[in-house]
Amino acid sequence: MSWVKELFSTEKPIIAMCHVRALPGDPYFDEEKGMDWVVERAREDFLALQEGGVDAVMFSNEFSLPYLTTVKPATTAAMARVIGELKKDIHIPFGVNMLWDPFASLDLAAATGACFVREVMSGVYAGDLGLWNTNTGEIVRHHRNLGLKGKVKLLFNIFPEAAAYLGDRDIVDIARSTNFNDKPDAILVSGLTAGESTDTQVLKKVKDALPDTPVFCNTGCKKETIETQLSIADGAVVGTTFKKDGKFDNFTDYDRVVDFMNTVKAFRK
C-alpha cells in the first residue's frame, strides 16, 4: 500500500483522465483540424486538470471509438506525440492507457516516462468488442523486458466496461485469484461504461477481500458520491465528471475540477 502515497504524495489520490480526441486512423479523426488541434485540445484539458488540483493524470485515447484490443502503431505514435509536446508542462505524476491494448500501453509508458498504466490484463470476456482475451504472462514479461519493473505500476481493471467475464465467477473470486496469480500493483473496479457509477457494494466486496492491495474506483465518480466511494476505495480514477456539464463528449471544465477537488480535500482531513 505504501507506493500509493509515495507516488501521489497523498492517501486517497484522484487520478484524472485526460481524454485525447480521435487520432489518425480512428474513424472520427478530424482530418481538416489535424494533429495540431488534437495536441492543443489535450493541452487545454490537461492544464485545467493540473491547475484544478488533481493528484495525477492519465492520458487515454478515449475517443478512438470503437476500441481495438490490438491498437494500431499509428495510434500509439500519435499518443506519444501528444504527451511529448505536453511533457514540459507536466508537473504531477502521469500514466497512460491505450484502449484496450496492454502491450501498447506499456510501449507508450516506456516512450514517455509514464509512472503507471491502466488496462484489462487478465481474464476472458464477451461484450461489445466481441470475444476479448488477454495474456497476463506475456504482458508482465513485456513489462519486464522494457525495463519498466519497479518504474511503472500496473493497475489491473478486473471489471471491464461493456463486457462480462466469460464464465460464472464471482467478482471476489476474480479479485483474489488475480491478486494471487498476477501480483497487480492495484485493482480497479468499474461501472458499465465511462461515466457510469461503480457499484459501491461490489467495490466494498473487492476491498474487503484484498485489504492489503490498493483498490481504486474506476468510473462514475461524482462530487455527490466521491466521499462514499473514497470511504471504501484507496483512490479513484475520474474523467467524465470533470467535463463541462458532466458530459463525456465535452472538454474539461476547470471550475468543476476545483469544486470536486475541494470536496476530496475536505474528506481527506
C-alpha positions as a Python dict, from the first residue, in 0.01 Angstrom:
ca = {
    (1, 'M'): (0, 0, 0),
    (2, 'S'): (292, 237, 65),
    (3, 'W'): (362, 301, -304),
    (4, 'V'): (34, 490, -343),
    (5, 'K'): (132, 766, -100),
    (6, 'E'): (492, 766, -224),
    (7, 'L'): (389, 817, -588),
    (8, 'F'): (93, 1051, -545),
    (9, 'S'): (206, 1232, -227),
    (10, 'T'): (-131, 1171, -64),
    (11, 'E'): (-364, 900, 52),
    (12, 'K'): (-686, 850, -146),
    (13, 'P'): (-543, 1005, -467),
    (14, 'I'): (-755, 1130, -755),
    (15, 'I'): (-623, 1025, -1096),
    (16, 'A'): (-786, 1249, -1355),
    (17, 'M'): (-844, 1130, -1711),
    (18, 'C'): (-714, 1342, -1997),
    (19, 'H'): (-924, 1207, -2282),
    (20, 'V'): (-737, 1263, -2608),
    (21, 'R'): (-952, 1327, -2916),
    (22, 'A'): (-968, 1088, -3212),
    (23, 'L'): (-628, 1023, -3369),
    (24, 'P'): (-506, 948, -3724),
    (25, 'G'): (-657, 619, -3837),
    (26, 'D'): (-951, 646, -3595),
    (27, 'P'): (-1298, 658, -3754),
    (28, 'Y'): (-1376, 1002, -3609),
    (29, 'F'): (-1039, 1172, -3662),
    (30, 'D'): (-1092, 1524, -3796),
    (31, 'E'): (-852, 1543, -4090),
    (32, 'E'): (-918, 1913, -4150),
    (33, 'K'): (-821, 2013, -3795),
    (34, 'G'): (-538, 1760, -3786),
    (35, 'M'): (-299, 1661, -3509),
    (36, 'D'): (-209, 2017, -3408),
    (37, 'W'): (-570, 2066, -3296),
    (38, 'V'): (-566, 1734, -3106),
    (39, 'V'): (-249, 1840, -2922),
    (40, 'E'): (-387, 2180, -2826),
    (41, 'R'): (-717, 2038, -2702),
    (42, 'A'): (-524, 1786, -2492),
    (43, 'R'): (-307, 2069, -2356),
    (44, 'E'): (-611, 2272, -2253),
    (45, 'D'): (-775, 1973, -2085),
    (46, 'F'): (-455, 1872, -1908),
    (47, 'L'): (-379, 2219, -1773),
    (48, 'A'): (-735, 2256, -1644),
    (49, 'L'): (-690, 1928, -1455),
    (50, 'Q'): (-344, 2002, -1320),
    (51, 'E'): (-422, 2360, -1219),
    (52, 'G'): (-752, 2242, -1074),
    (53, 'G'): (-559, 2041, -816),
    (54, 'V'): (-582, 1673, -917),
    (55, 'D'): (-314, 1438, -782),
    (56, 'A'): (-223, 1269, -1112),
    (57, 'V'): (-336, 1246, -1474),
    (58, 'M'): (-383, 950, -1703),
    (59, 'F'): (-368, 1011, -2077),
    (60, 'S'): (-601, 788, -2277),
    (61, 'N'): (-704, 756, -2642),
    (62, 'E'): (-1063, 775, -2519),
    (63, 'F'): (-1206, 900, -2847),
    (64, 'S'): (-1058, 618, -3057),
    (65, 'L'): (-1407, 465, -3063),
    (66, 'P'): (-1485, 186, -3134),
    (67, 'Y'): (-1188, 45, -2945),
    (68, 'L'): (-943, -224, -3054),
    (69, 'T'): (-784, -493, -2841),
    (70, 'T'): (-473, -465, -3059),
    (71, 'V'): (-405, -96, -3113),
    (72, 'K'): (-256, 22, -3442),
    (73, 'P'): (105, 153, -3424),
    (74, 'A'): (-10, 488, -3569),
    (75, 'T'): (-237, 540, -3269),
    (76, 'T'): (41, 477, -3018),
    (77, 'A'): (274, 705, -3213),
    (78, 'A'): (14, 983, -3216),
    (79, 'M'): (-40, 949, -2841),
    (80, 'A'): (337, 968, -2789),
    (81, 'R'): (343, 1293, -2985),
    (82, 'V'): (64, 1441, -2773),
    (83, 'I'): (234, 1355, -2444),
    (84, 'G'): (576, 1456, -2577),
    (85, 'E'): (451, 1803, -2666),
    (86, 'L'): (291, 1841, -2323),
    (87, 'K'): (583, 1695, -2126),
    (88, 'K'): (737, 2029, -2028),
    (89, 'D'): (405, 2134, -1871),
    (90, 'I'): (352, 1814, -1668),
    (91, 'H'): (436, 1864, -1300),
    (92, 'I'): (235, 1580, -1145),
    (93, 'P'): (261, 1200, -1185),
    (94, 'F'): (106, 1072, -1506),
    (95, 'G'): (3, 740, -1650),
    (96, 'V'): (-119, 610, -1986),
    (97, 'N'): (-394, 385, -2116),
    (98, 'M'): (-419, 266, -2476),
    (99, 'L'): (-770, 125, -2505),
    (100, 'W'): (-771, -177, -2490),
    (101, 'D'): (-416, -297, -2551),
    (102, 'P'): (-182, -357, -2254),
    (103, 'F'): (120, -403, -2479),
    (104, 'A'): (63, -68, -2649),
    (105, 'S'): (9, 95, -2309),
    (106, 'L'): (344, -36, -2189),
    (107, 'D'): (516, 74, -2510),
    (108, 'L'): (374, 423, -2463),
    (109, 'A'): (480, 429, -2098),
    (110, 'A'): (835, 336, -2195),
    (111, 'A'): (847, 610, -2460),
    (112, 'T'): (702, 889, -2244),
    (113, 'G'): (818, 817, -1890),
    (114, 'A'): (473, 740, -1750),
    (115, 'C'): (452, 614, -1391),
    (116, 'F'): (161, 372, -1433),
    (117, 'V'): (-65, 202, -1685),
    (118, 'R'): (-429, 100, -1655),
    (119, 'E'): (-559, -193, -1857),
    (120, 'V'): (-765, -511, -1859),
    (121, 'M'): (-475, -752, -1826),
    (122, 'S'): (-632, -1077, -1709),
    (123, 'G'): (-938, -1283, -1791),
    (124, 'V'): (-1151, -1360, -2096),
    (125, 'Y'): (-1463, -1155, -2171),
    (126, 'A'): (-1755, -1135, -2411),
    (127, 'G'): (-1906, -797, -2494),
    (128, 'D'): (-1937, -512, -2740),
    (129, 'L'): (-1582, -573, -2865),
    (130, 'G'): (-1656, -939, -2935),
    (131, 'L'): (-1451, -1210, -2766),
    (132, 'W'): (-1189, -1031, -2559),
    (133, 'N'): (-891, -1239, -2449),
    (134, 'T'): (-581, -1139, -2253),
    (135, 'N'): (-239, -1289, -2189),
    (136, 'T'): (-118, -1183, -1848),
    (137, 'G'): (204, -1382, -1861),
    (138, 'E'): (312, -1213, -2185),
    (139, 'I'): (204, -870, -2057),
    (140, 'V'): (408, -899, -1737),
    (141, 'R'): (709, -1025, -1931),
    (142, 'H'): (677, -733, -2176),
    (143, 'H'): (670, -501, -1875),
    (144, 'R'): (996, -652, -1752),
    (145, 'N'): (1163, -671, -2094),
    (146, 'L'): (1104, -297, -2147),
    (147, 'G'): (1286, -227, -1821),
    (148, 'L'): (970, -97, -1654),
    (149, 'K'): (961, -327, -1350),
    (150, 'G'): (974, -109, -1040),
    (151, 'K'): (923, 204, -1252),
    (152, 'V'): (574, 165, -1400),
    (153, 'K'): (289, 45, -1178),
    (154, 'L'): (35, -199, -1322),
    (155, 'L'): (-328, -109, -1249),
    (156, 'F'): (-548, -409, -1331),
    (157, 'N'): (-907, -335, -1431),
    (158, 'I'): (-1091, -655, -1332),
    (159, 'F'): (-1441, -528, -1412),
    (160, 'P'): (-1410, -414, -1775),
    (161, 'E'): (-1659, -179, -1932),
    (162, 'A'): (-1918, -311, -2182),
    (163, 'A'): (-1817, -673, -2126),
    (164, 'A'): (-1877, -969, -1894),
    (165, 'Y'): (-1639, -1233, -1764),
    (166, 'L'): (-1665, -1547, -1979),
    (167, 'G'): (-1751, -1795, -1708),
    (168, 'D'): (-1963, -1792, -1396),
    (169, 'R'): (-1718, -1647, -1143),
    (170, 'D'): (-1789, -1414, -854),
    (171, 'I'): (-1609, -1079, -863),
    (172, 'V'): (-1449, -1153, -525),
    (173, 'D'): (-1304, -1480, -657),
    (174, 'I'): (-1173, -1296, -962),
    (175, 'A'): (-1013, -1030, -742),
    (176, 'R'): (-848, -1287, -516),
    (177, 'S'): (-712, -1505, -796),
    (178, 'T'): (-591, -1203, -994),
    (179, 'N'): (-413, -1073, -687),
    (180, 'F'): (-252, -1412, -621),
    (181, 'N'): (-153, -1503, -977),
    (182, 'D'): (-71, -1168, -1135),
    (183, 'K'): (62, -956, -845),
    (184, 'P'): (-102, -630, -961),
    (185, 'D'): (6, -303, -804),
    (186, 'A'): (-362, -207, -779),
    (187, 'I'): (-705, -346, -863),
    (188, 'L'): (-966, -128, -1037),
    (189, 'V'): (-1342, -178, -1023),
    (190, 'S'): (-1561, -15, -1292),
    (191, 'G'): (-1917, 55, -1397),
    (192, 'L'): (-2072, -33, -1732),
    (193, 'T'): (-1902, 246, -1935),
    (194, 'A'): (-1705, 567, -1882),
    (195, 'G'): (-1911, 794, -1659),
    (196, 'E'): (-2126, 511, -1523),
    (197, 'S'): (-2112, 475, -1146),
    (198, 'T'): (-1915, 192, -992),
    (199, 'D'): (-2134, -24, -771),
    (200, 'T'): (-2021, 57, -415),
    (201, 'Q'): (-2136, -282, -290),
    (202, 'V'): (-1910, -454, -543),
    (203, 'L'): (-1630, -212, -459),
    (204, 'K'): (-1662, -297, -89),
    (205, 'K'): (-1663, -671, -153),
    (206, 'V'): (-1340, -642, -351),
    (207, 'K'): (-1173, -418, -92),
    (208, 'D'): (-1279, -643, 196),
    (209, 'A'): (-1127, -938, 7),
    (210, 'L'): (-800, -752, -59),
    (211, 'P'): (-729, -535, 245),
    (212, 'D'): (-355, -512, 169),
    (213, 'T'): (-387, -434, -203),
    (214, 'P'): (-481, -85, -332),
    (215, 'V'): (-832, -92, -478),
    (216, 'F'): (-947, 203, -691),
    (217, 'C'): (-1291, 316, -801),
    (218, 'N'): (-1254, 339, -1178),
    (219, 'T'): (-1566, 505, -1325),
    (220, 'G'): (-1861, 726, -1246),
    (221, 'C'): (-1715, 928, -958),
    (222, 'K'): (-1913, 1244, -892),
    (223, 'K'): (-1893, 1524, -637),
    (224, 'E'): (-2208, 1388, -472),
    (225, 'T'): (-2071, 1034, -437),
    (226, 'I'): (-1693, 1065, -407),
    (227, 'E'): (-1690, 1072, -26),
    (228, 'T'): (-1879, 741, -15),
    (229, 'Q'): (-1652, 587, -277),
    (230, 'L'): (-1332, 704, -107),
    (231, 'S'): (-1455, 575, 227),
    (232, 'I'): (-1417, 230, 68),
    (233, 'A'): (-1157, 267, -207),
    (234, 'D'): (-791, 367, -181),
    (235, 'G'): (-826, 617, -463),
    (236, 'A'): (-1029, 697, -772),
    (237, 'V'): (-993, 745, -1146),
    (238, 'V'): (-1211, 1039, -1253),
    (239, 'G'): (-1296, 1160, -1602),
    (240, 'T'): (-1648, 1245, -1714),
    (241, 'T'): (-1748, 1448, -1409),
    (242, 'F'): (-1468, 1695, -1485),
    (243, 'K'): (-1617, 1772, -1827),
    (244, 'K'): (-1843, 2069, -1896),
    (245, 'D'): (-2195, 1980, -1772),
    (246, 'G'): (-2058, 1639, -1672),
    (247, 'K'): (-2091, 1506, -2028),
    (248, 'F'): (-1840, 1262, -2174),
    (249, 'D'): (-1801, 1433, -2514),
    (250, 'N'): (-1727, 1779, -2370),
    (251, 'F'): (-1396, 1939, -2278),
    (252, 'T'): (-1265, 1975, -1921),
    (253, 'D'): (-1426, 2242, -1703),
    (254, 'Y'): (-1168, 2396, -1464),
    (255, 'D'): (-1433, 2512, -1217),
    (256, 'R'): (-1579, 2161, -1191),
    (257, 'V'): (-1230, 2024, -1121),
    (258, 'V'): (-1169, 2276, -842),
    (259, 'D'): (-1511, 2213, -688),
    (260, 'F'): (-1463, 1835, -695),
    (261, 'M'): (-1112, 1851, -550),
    (262, 'N'): (-1226, 2083, -270),
    (263, 'T'): (-1472, 1811, -168),
    (264, 'V'): (-1196, 1548, -182),
    (265, 'K'): (-952, 1757, 22),
    (266, 'A'): (-1216, 1823, 288),
    (267, 'F'): (-1288, 1449, 305),
    (268, 'R'): (-919, 1365, 349),
    (269, 'K'): (-897, 1591, 652),
}
